């Protein structure tokens, strides 16, 4: 397994995900999204794995204006706008190769090999 956890150090759900993998002694790589954002390819791969851009958006985001803009843009423009404003993403984003989850999903992580 090659687990990557994208999130921020202050996010409680990100901390839960890290704790879940540590307790099971599964190695993972943590990427702080305030220091290093997701690349275009990573974001596209995660969006495909979770079922689209809408699944990635955090409805409780503090940046409500940009969130509303992204939700109302044409489909072709939404991805680029989300790439520029990654603070709108739900946390944590956990990747295992082509598989990915958004949010705290220990039931899904338990099925990964």
Residue, then its C-alpha position, 0 to 999 in steps of 0.5 A: x500500500x502507498x497511502x497519501x493523506x492530504x490535509x492540514x495539521x489543524x483539521x480534526x478529521x485529518x488527525x483521525x485519519x493519521x491516528x487510524x493508520x498509525x494504530x494499524x502500523x500502516x505507513x503513510x505520507x502526510x502532505x500538508x495542503x497549506x505548504x504544498x497543494x495537490x497537482x493537477x493530475x492528483x486532483x483529477x485522479x481523486x475527483x475520478x475516484x470519488x465521483x466528481x468535483x461535487x464530492x470534493x467540495x466542503x459545504x462548510x468552507x469558510x470561503x463561501x463566496x468562492x464555494x458558491x462560484x465554483x458550484x455555479x460555474x460551467x463544468x469545464x471551468x469548475x476543475x480549474x477554479x478548484x485547482x486554484x482554490x484548494x481551501x475548498x476541498x473536504x479533508x482529509x483526502x486519502x489516496x491509495x494508488x487509484x483509490x481515494x476517499x474524501x473525509x473520514x472513511x475508516x470502513x473503506x480504508x479497512x478494505x484496502x490492501 
